[in-house]
Amino acid sequence: MKNLTRVYMFGSLQIWARDLYDLPIQVDLKAATPLADVLRKLKIPADRVQLAMVNNRAVPWDSDIYPGDRLSLFPEEYPVFADWRDLRF
């Protein structure tokens, strides 16, 4: 289905989420949705997310997630490469 957006979590986020969801999480988005709203919908604590990547690219916090995107979420214990430092939350 084209609208399914897959959400991948890493590190402690994956440990936290595996009791709640089948991983990767699949979200049916109908339109562009702010990243913060996707996290709220999935009950993912935003303060546990250090970095988000959409379709394998680091994105700022105010990014929109589109139907069919791949969203990857990294917790604060993950190392952040120098070119991502400005995109940390």
LOSE-507305 format. One record per atom (N, C-alpha, C): z, y, x; atom name; residue number from 0. Coordinates in nm, 4 decimals, decimal comma, padded with zeros to 6 digits. Example, Ala and Ser with C-alpha at 12.3 -4.5 7.8 and 13.67 -1.06 7.14 Angstrom:
2
<panu up="00,7800" north="-00,5690" east="01,3190" atom="N" n="0"/>
<panu up="00,7800" north="-00,4500" east="01,2300" atom="CA" n="0"/>
<panu up="00,7800" north="-00,3300" east="01,3200" atom="C" n="0"/>
<panu up="00,7080" north="-00,2250" east="01,2850" atom="N" n="1"/>
<panu up="00,7140" north="-00,1060" east="01,3670" atom="CA" n="1"/>
<panu up="00,7870" north="00,0030" east="01,2900" atom="C" n="1"/>
***
This chain:
89
<panu up="00,0000" north="-00,1185" east="00,0841" atom="N" n="0"/>
<panu up="00,0000" north="00,0000" east="00,0000" atom="CA" n="0"/>
<panu up="00,0000" north="00,1240" east="00,0879" atom="C" n="0"/>
<panu up="-00,0855" north="00,2157" east="00,0612" atom="N" n="1"/>
<panu up="-00,1052" north="00,3354" east="00,1430" atom="CA" n="1"/>
<panu up="00,0174" north="00,4262" east="00,1461" atom="C" n="1"/>
<panu up="00,0935" north="00,4312" east="00,0378" atom="N" n="2"/>
<panu up="00,2076" north="00,5218" east="00,0306" atom="CA" n="2"/>
<panu up="00,3293" north="00,4747" east="00,1076" atom="C" n="2"/>
<panu up="00,3316" north="00,3490" east="00,1504" atom="N" n="3"/>
<panu up="00,4506" north="00,2986" east="00,2171" atom="CA" n="3"/>
<panu up="00,4643" north="00,3590" east="00,3562" atom="C" n="3"/>
<panu up="00,5776" north="00,4208" east="00,3777" atom="N" n="4"/>
<panu up="00,6128" north="00,4744" east="00,5077" atom="CA" n="4"/>
<panu up="00,7171" north="00,3809" east="00,5661" atom="C" n="4"/>
<panu up="00,6930" north="00,3348" east="00,6869" atom="N" n="5"/>
<panu up="00,7880" north="00,2449" east="00,7516" atom="CA" n="5"/>
<panu up="00,8827" north="00,3271" east="00,8381" atom="C" n="5"/>
<panu up="01,0114" north="00,2950" east="00,8260" atom="N" n="6"/>
<panu up="01,1147" north="00,3640" east="00,9023" atom="CA" n="6"/>
<panu up="01,1776" north="00,2621" east="00,9969" atom="C" n="6"/>
<panu up="01,1651" north="00,2873" east="01,1254" atom="N" n="7"/>
<panu up="01,2217" north="00,2019" east="01,2288" atom="CA" n="7"/>
<panu up="01,3431" north="00,2713" east="01,2870" atom="C" n="7"/>
<panu up="01,4478" north="00,1931" east="01,3128" atom="N" n="8"/>
<panu up="01,5689" north="00,2490" east="01,3713" atom="CA" n="8"/>
<panu up="01,6015" north="00,1728" east="01,4981" atom="C" n="8"/>
<panu up="01,6654" north="00,2424" east="01,5890" atom="N" n="9"/>
<panu up="01,6963" north="00,1838" east="01,7178" atom="CA" n="9"/>
<panu up="01,8444" north="00,2011" east="01,7493" atom="C" n="9"/>
<panu up="01,8940" north="00,1190" east="01,8408" atom="N" n="10"/>
<panu up="02,0319" north="00,1276" east="01,8867" atom="CA" n="10"/>
<panu up="02,1321" north="00,1141" east="01,7743" atom="C" n="10"/>
<panu up="02,2324" north="00,2000" east="01,7750" atom="N" n="11"/>
<panu up="02,3400" north="00,1919" east="01,6766" atom="CA" n="11"/>
<panu up="02,2903" north="00,2177" east="01,5339" atom="C" n="11"/>
<panu up="02,1810" north="00,2915" east="01,5183" atom="N" n="12"/>
<panu up="02,1250" north="00,3124" east="01,3841" atom="CA" n="12"/>
<panu up="02,0759" north="00,1807" east="01,3251" atom="C" n="12"/>
<panu up="02,0152" north="00,0978" east="01,4088" atom="N" n="13"/>
<panu up="01,9661" north="-00,0316" east="01,3612" atom="CA" n="13"/>
<panu up="02,0823" north="-00,1204" east="01,3219" atom="C" n="13"/>
<panu up="02,1869" north="-00,1207" east="01,4013" atom="N" n="14"/>
<panu up="02,3057" north="-00,2012" east="01,3688" atom="CA" n="14"/>
<panu up="02,3657" north="-00,1544" east="01,2369" atom="C" n="14"/>
<panu up="02,3751" north="-00,0234" east="01,2191" atom="N" n="15"/>
<panu up="02,4306" north="00,0330" east="01,0961" atom="CA" n="15"/>
<panu up="02,3440" north="-00,0026" east="00,9745" atom="C" n="15"/>
<panu up="02,2133" north="00,0069" east="00,9884" atom="N" n="16"/>
<panu up="02,1227" north="-00,0078" east="00,8746" atom="CA" n="16"/>
<panu up="02,0958" north="-00,1520" east="00,8345" atom="C" n="16"/>
<panu up="02,1093" north="-00,2467" east="00,9256" atom="N" n="17"/>
<panu up="02,0691" north="-00,3838" east="00,8918" atom="CA" n="17"/>
<panu up="02,1553" north="-00,4469" east="00,7837" atom="C" n="17"/>
<panu up="02,2756" north="-00,3941" east="00,7612" atom="N" n="18"/>
<panu up="02,3577" north="-00,4439" east="00,6510" atom="CA" n="18"/>
<panu up="02,3146" north="-00,3868" east="00,5171" atom="C" n="18"/>
<panu up="02,2372" north="-00,2792" east="00,5181" atom="N" n="19"/>
<panu up="02,1954" north="-00,2117" east="00,3955" atom="CA" n="19"/>
<panu up="02,0503" north="-00,2387" east="00,3580" atom="C" n="19"/>
<panu up="01,9666" north="-00,2623" east="00,4577" atom="N" n="20"/>
<panu up="01,8224" north="-00,2682" east="00,4347" atom="CA" n="20"/>
<panu up="01,7594" north="-00,3837" east="00,5117" atom="C" n="20"/>
<panu up="01,6444" north="-00,4259" east="00,4622" atom="N" n="21"/>
<panu up="01,5569" north="-00,5094" east="00,5428" atom="CA" n="21"/>
<panu up="01,4838" north="-00,4146" east="00,6365" atom="C" n="21"/>
<panu up="01,4806" north="-00,4495" east="00,7637" atom="N" n="22"/>
<panu up="01,4161" north="-00,3624" east="00,8619" atom="CA" n="22"/>
<panu up="01,2789" north="-00,4145" east="00,8982" atom="C" n="22"/>
<panu up="01,1792" north="-00,3301" east="00,9204" atom="N" n="23"/>
<panu up="01,1858" north="-00,1853" east="00,9022" atom="CA" n="23"/>
<panu up="01,1969" north="-00,1495" east="00,7539" atom="C" n="23"/>
<panu up="01,2597" north="-00,0381" east="00,7271" atom="N" n="24"/>
<panu up="01,2726" north="00,0110" east="00,5904" atom="CA" n="24"/>
<panu up="01,1362" north="00,0598" east="00,5439" atom="C" n="24"/>
<panu up="01,1027" north="00,0295" east="00,4213" atom="N" n="25"/>
<panu up="00,9768" north="00,0783" east="00,3650" atom="CA" n="25"/>
<panu up="01,0076" north="00,1740" east="00,2509" atom="C" n="25"/>
<panu up="00,9559" north="00,2947" east="00,2633" atom="N" n="26"/>
<panu up="00,9805" north="00,4000" east="00,1648" atom="CA" n="26"/>
<panu up="00,8476" north="00,4355" east="00,0991" atom="C" n="26"/>
<panu up="00,8472" north="00,4414" east="-00,0321" atom="N" n="27"/>
<panu up="00,7264" north="00,4765" east="-00,1063" atom="CA" n="27"/>
<panu up="00,7270" north="00,6270" east="-00,1311" atom="C" n="27"/>
<panu up="00,6552" north="00,7007" east="-00,0466" atom="N" n="28"/>
<panu up="00,6457" north="00,8459" east="-00,0626" atom="CA" n="28"/>
<panu up="00,5198" north="00,8789" east="-00,1415" atom="C" n="28"/>
<panu up="00,5316" north="00,9714" east="-00,2331" atom="N" n="29"/>
<panu up="00,4165" north="01,0142" east="-00,3148" atom="CA" n="29"/>
<panu up="00,3460" north="01,1354" east="-00,2556" atom="C" n="29"/>
<panu up="00,4198" north="01,2110" east="-00,1734" atom="N" n="30"/>
<panu up="00,3655" north="01,3341" east="-00,1147" atom="CA" n="30"/>
<panu up="00,4431" north="01,3634" east="00,0130" atom="C" n="30"/>
<panu up="00,4010" north="01,4663" east="00,0835" atom="N" n="31"/>
<panu up="00,4730" north="01,5082" east="00,2039" atom="CA" n="31"/>
<panu up="00,6185" north="01,5365" east="00,1671" atom="C" n="31"/>
<panu up="00,7093" north="01,4850" east="00,2498" atom="N" n="32"/>
<panu up="00,8525" north="01,4957" east="00,2223" atom="CA" n="32"/>
<panu up="00,9225" north="01,5395" east="00,3498" atom="C" n="32"/>
<panu up="01,0086" north="01,6411" east="00,3430" atom="N" n="33"/>
<panu up="01,0810" north="01,6834" east="00,4628" atom="CA" n="33"/>
<panu up="01,1629" north="01,5682" east="00,5212" atom="C" n="33"/>
<panu up="01,1676" north="01,5625" east="00,6528" atom="N" n="34"/>
<panu up="01,2434" north="01,4590" east="00,7219" atom="CA" n="34"/>
<panu up="01,3868" north="01,4522" east="00,6717" atom="C" n="34"/>
<panu up="01,4504" north="01,5667" east="00,6552" atom="N" n="35"/>
<panu up="01,5896" north="01,5693" east="00,6077" atom="CA" n="35"/>
<panu up="01,6025" north="01,5022" east="00,4713" atom="C" n="35"/>
<panu up="01,5037" north="01,5194" east="00,3844" atom="N" n="36"/>
<panu up="01,5081" north="01,4562" east="00,2522" atom="CA" n="36"/>
<panu up="01,4905" north="01,3051" east="00,2620" atom="C" n="36"/>
<panu up="01,4073" north="01,2592" east="00,3549" atom="N" n="37"/>
<panu up="01,3909" north="01,1142" east="00,3745" atom="CA" n="37"/>
<panu up="01,5231" north="01,0551" east="00,4213" atom="C" n="37"/>
<panu up="01,5897" north="01,1208" east="00,5147" atom="N" n="38"/>
<panu up="01,7188" north="01,0713" east="00,5625" atom="CA" n="38"/>
<panu up="01,8213" north="01,0687" east="00,4498" atom="C" n="38"/>
<panu up="01,8264" north="01,1734" east="00,3688" atom="N" n="39"/>
<panu up="01,9208" north="01,1766" east="00,2556" atom="CA" n="39"/>
<panu up="01,8913" north="01,0647" east="00,1567" atom="C" n="39"/>
<panu up="01,7641" north="01,0445" east="00,1272" atom="N" n="40"/>
<panu up="01,7239" north="00,9393" east="00,0328" atom="CA" n="40"/>
<panu up="01,7695" north="00,8017" east="00,0809" atom="C" n="40"/>
<panu up="01,7646" north="00,7808" east="00,2107" atom="N" n="41"/>
<panu up="01,8035" north="00,6516" east="00,2684" atom="CA" n="41"/>
<panu up="01,9512" north="00,6460" east="00,3062" atom="C" n="41"/>
<panu up="02,0227" north="00,7557" east="00,2837" atom="N" n="42"/>
<panu up="02,1652" north="00,7649" east="00,3169" atom="CA" n="42"/>
<panu up="02,1913" north="00,7439" east="00,4658" atom="C" n="42"/>
<panu up="02,0996" north="00,7952" east="00,5469" atom="N" n="43"/>
<panu up="02,1137" north="00,7895" east="00,6922" atom="CA" n="43"/>
<panu up="02,1825" north="00,9175" east="00,7358" atom="C" n="43"/>
<panu up="02,2977" north="00,9069" east="00,7994" atom="N" n="44"/>
<panu up="02,3676" north="01,0281" east="00,8427" atom="CA" n="44"/>
<panu up="02,2845" north="01,1049" east="00,9457" atom="C" n="44"/>
<panu up="02,2460" north="01,2252" east="00,9128" atom="N" n="45"/>
<panu up="02,1600" north="01,3055" east="01,0000" atom="CA" n="45"/>
<panu up="02,2259" north="01,3325" east="01,1345" atom="C" n="45"/>
<panu up="02,3579" north="01,3399" east="01,1366" atom="N" n="46"/>
<panu up="02,4261" north="01,3687" east="01,2626" atom="CA" n="46"/>
<panu up="02,4236" north="01,2507" east="01,3597" atom="C" n="46"/>
<panu up="02,3779" north="01,1345" east="01,3140" atom="N" n="47"/>
<panu up="02,3657" north="01,0188" east="01,4028" atom="CA" n="47"/>
<panu up="02,2266" north="01,0078" east="01,4641" atom="C" n="47"/>
<panu up="02,1338" north="01,0916" east="01,4183" atom="N" n="48"/>
<panu up="01,9960" north="01,0872" east="01,4673" atom="CA" n="48"/>
<panu up="01,9779" north="01,1955" east="01,5735" atom="C" n="48"/>
<panu up="01,9368" north="01,1532" east="01,6934" atom="N" n="49"/>
<panu up="01,9116" north="01,2477" east="01,8021" atom="CA" n="49"/>
<panu up="01,7654" north="01,2898" east="01,8067" atom="C" n="49"/>
<panu up="01,6765" north="01,1952" east="01,7766" atom="N" n="50"/>
<panu up="01,5346" north="01,2193" east="01,7924" atom="CA" n="50"/>
<panu up="01,4586" north="01,1434" east="01,6851" atom="C" n="50"/>
<panu up="01,3583" north="01,2081" east="01,6283" atom="N" n="51"/>
<panu up="01,2687" north="01,1420" east="01,5327" atom="CA" n="51"/>
<panu up="01,1277" north="01,1471" east="01,5888" atom="C" n="51"/>
<panu up="01,0576" north="01,0377" east="01,5698" atom="N" n="52"/>
<panu up="00,9177" north="01,0318" east="01,6111" atom="CA" n="52"/>
<panu up="00,8351" north="00,9906" east="01,4901" atom="C" n="52"/>
<panu up="00,7250" north="01,0593" east="01,4695" atom="N" n="53"/>
<panu up="00,6327" north="01,0258" east="01,3609" atom="CA" n="53"/>
<panu up="00,5020" north="00,9842" east="01,4252" atom="C" n="53"/>
<panu up="00,4598" north="00,8641" east="01,3917" atom="N" n="54"/>
<panu up="00,3368" north="00,8084" east="01,4489" atom="CA" n="54"/>
<panu up="00,3370" north="00,8191" east="01,6018" atom="C" n="54"/>
<panu up="00,4527" north="00,7820" east="01,6596" atom="N" n="55"/>
<panu up="00,4724" north="00,7741" east="01,8048" atom="CA" n="55"/>
<panu up="00,4742" north="00,9089" east="01,8767" atom="C" n="55"/>
<panu up="00,5016" north="01,0163" east="01,8025" atom="N" n="56"/>
<panu up="00,5135" north="01,1492" east="01,8631" atom="CA" n="56"/>
<panu up="00,6447" north="01,2125" east="01,8203" atom="C" n="56"/>
<panu up="00,7174" north="01,2673" east="01,9155" atom="N" n="57"/>
<panu up="00,8417" north="01,3361" east="01,8833" atom="CA" n="57"/>
<panu up="00,8118" north="01,4574" east="01,7957" atom="C" n="57"/>
<panu up="00,8965" north="01,4779" east="01,6936" atom="N" n="58"/>
<panu up="00,8749" north="01,5872" east="01,5988" atom="CA" n="58"/>
<panu up="01,0030" north="01,6679" east="01,5809" atom="C" n="58"/>
<panu up="00,9910" north="01,7960" east="01,5438" atom="N" n="59"/>
<panu up="01,1099" north="01,8763" east="01,5161" atom="CA" n="59"/>
<panu up="01,1734" north="01,8375" east="01,3824" atom="C" n="59"/>
<panu up="01,2977" north="01,8798" east="01,3660" atom="N" n="60"/>
<panu up="01,3770" north="01,8452" east="01,2481" atom="CA" n="60"/>
<panu up="01,3113" north="01,8889" east="01,1168" atom="C" n="60"/>
<panu up="01,2371" north="01,9973" east="01,1183" atom="N" n="61"/>
<panu up="01,1805" north="02,0501" east="00,9938" atom="CA" n="61"/>
<panu up="01,0431" north="01,9912" east="00,9604" atom="C" n="61"/>
<panu up="01,0073" north="01,8809" east="01,0238" atom="N" n="62"/>
<panu up="00,8772" north="01,8173" east="00,9989" atom="CA" n="62"/>
<panu up="00,8713" north="01,7503" east="00,8628" atom="C" n="62"/>
<panu up="00,7502" north="01,7410" east="00,8108" atom="N" n="63"/>
<panu up="00,7251" north="01,6644" east="00,6891" atom="CA" n="63"/>
<panu up="00,6810" north="01,5240" east="00,7264" atom="C" n="63"/>
<panu up="00,7220" north="01,4280" east="00,6448" atom="N" n="64"/>
<panu up="00,6810" north="01,2895" east="00,6599" atom="CA" n="64"/>
<panu up="00,5811" north="01,2621" east="00,5484" atom="C" n="64"/>
<panu up="00,4664" north="01,2070" east="00,5838" atom="N" n="65"/>
<panu up="00,3592" north="01,1846" east="00,4875" atom="CA" n="65"/>
<panu up="00,3496" north="01,0371" east="00,4500" atom="C" n="65"/>
<panu up="00,2987" north="01,0088" east="00,3298" atom="N" n="66"/>
<panu up="00,2790" north="00,8701" east="00,2908" atom="CA" n="66"/>
<panu up="00,1984" north="00,7955" east="00,3980" atom="C" n="66"/>
<panu up="00,2472" north="00,6789" east="00,4357" atom="N" n="67"/>
<panu up="00,1785" north="00,5975" east="00,5346" atom="CA" n="67"/>
<panu up="00,2202" north="00,6227" east="00,6789" atom="C" n="67"/>
<panu up="00,3041" north="00,7240" east="00,7036" atom="N" n="68"/>
<panu up="00,3511" north="00,7513" east="00,8396" atom="CA" n="68"/>
<panu up="00,4428" north="00,6398" east="00,8889" atom="C" n="68"/>
<panu up="00,4584" north="00,6345" east="01,0200" atom="N" n="69"/>
<panu up="00,5580" north="00,5494" east="01,0847" atom="CA" n="69"/>
<panu up="00,6648" north="00,6438" east="01,1395" atom="C" n="69"/>
<panu up="00,7866" north="00,6301" east="01,0903" atom="N" n="70"/>
<panu up="00,8983" north="00,7138" east="01,1316" atom="CA" n="70"/>
<panu up="00,9937" north="00,6294" east="01,2154" atom="C" n="70"/>
<panu up="01,0218" north="00,6747" east="01,3359" atom="N" n="71"/>
<panu up="01,1158" north="00,6064" east="01,4245" atom="CA" n="71"/>
<panu up="01,2338" north="00,6991" east="01,4496" atom="C" n="71"/>
<panu up="01,3541" north="00,6446" east="01,4371" atom="N" n="72"/>
<panu up="01,4762" north="00,7238" east="01,4517" atom="CA" n="72"/>
<panu up="01,5592" north="00,6692" east="01,5671" atom="C" n="72"/>
<panu up="01,6045" north="00,7591" east="01,6538" atom="N" n="73"/>
<panu up="01,6797" north="00,7209" east="01,7718" atom="CA" n="73"/>
<panu up="01,8175" north="00,7871" east="01,7691" atom="C" n="73"/>
<panu up="01,9235" north="00,7116" east="01,7975" atom="N" n="74"/>
<panu up="02,0584" north="00,7669" east="01,8000" atom="CA" n="74"/>
<panu up="02,0861" north="00,8392" east="01,9314" atom="C" n="74"/>
<panu up="02,2013" north="00,9048" east="01,9368" atom="N" n="75"/>
<panu up="02,2316" north="00,9868" east="02,0531" atom="CA" n="75"/>
<panu up="02,2522" north="00,9080" east="02,1814" atom="C" n="75"/>
<panu up="02,2801" north="00,7787" east="02,1733" atom="N" n="76"/>
<panu up="02,2993" north="00,7037" east="02,2978" atom="CA" n="76"/>
<panu up="02,1678" north="00,6690" east="02,3674" atom="C" n="76"/>
<panu up="02,0553" north="00,6954" east="02,3017" atom="N" n="77"/>
<panu up="01,9257" north="00,6676" east="02,3640" atom="CA" n="77"/>
<panu up="01,8904" north="00,7772" east="02,4638" atom="C" n="77"/>
<panu up="01,8386" north="00,7392" east="02,5803" atom="N" n="78"/>
<panu up="01,7949" north="00,8427" east="02,6745" atom="CA" n="78"/>
<panu up="01,6756" north="00,9186" east="02,6181" atom="C" n="78"/>
<panu up="01,6692" north="01,0464" east="02,6491" atom="N" n="79"/>
<panu up="01,5605" north="01,1302" east="02,5998" atom="CA" n="79"/>
<panu up="01,4798" north="01,1780" east="02,7192" atom="C" n="79"/>
<panu up="01,3499" north="01,1561" east="02,7141" atom="N" n="80"/>
<panu up="01,2632" north="01,1991" east="02,8222" atom="CA" n="80"/>
<panu up="01,2532" north="01,3514" east="02,8256" atom="C" n="80"/>
<panu up="01,2248" north="01,4036" east="02,9419" atom="N" n="81"/>
<panu up="01,2228" north="01,5489" east="02,9614" atom="CA" n="81"/>
<panu up="01,1323" north="01,6200" east="02,8619" atom="C" n="81"/>
<panu up="01,0168" north="01,5624" east="02,8300" atom="N" n="82"/>
<panu up="00,9250" north="01,6315" east="02,7394" atom="CA" n="82"/>
<panu up="00,9710" north="01,6274" east="02,5937" atom="C" n="82"/>
<panu up="01,0789" north="01,5553" east="02,5634" atom="N" n="83"/>
<panu up="01,1342" north="01,5514" east="02,4278" atom="CA" n="83"/>
<panu up="01,2568" north="01,6395" east="02,4134" atom="C" n="83"/>
<panu up="01,3082" north="01,6946" east="02,5214" atom="N" n="84"/>
<panu up="01,4367" north="01,7655" east="02,5162" atom="CA" n="84"/>
<panu up="01,4387" north="01,8775" east="02,4119" atom="C" n="84"/>
<panu up="01,3299" north="01,9472" east="02,3948" atom="N" n="85"/>
<panu up="01,3257" north="02,0559" east="02,2974" atom="CA" n="85"/>
<panu up="01,3187" north="02,0057" east="02,1541" atom="C" n="85"/>
<panu up="01,2978" north="01,8769" east="02,1348" atom="N" n="86"/>
<panu up="01,2849" north="01,8212" east="02,0003" atom="CA" n="86"/>
<panu up="01,4093" north="01,7453" east="01,9561" atom="C" n="86"/>
<panu up="01,5132" north="01,7478" east="02,0398" atom="N" n="87"/>
<panu up="01,6371" north="01,6828" east="01,9985" atom="CA" n="87"/>
<panu up="01,7023" north="01,7631" east="01,8874" atom="C" n="87"/>
<panu up="01,7775" north="01,6949" east="01,8032" atom="N" n="88"/>
<panu up="01,8435" north="01,7619" east="01,6895" atom="CA" n="88"/>
<panu up="01,9807" north="01,8091" east="01,7294" atom="C" n="88"/>
***
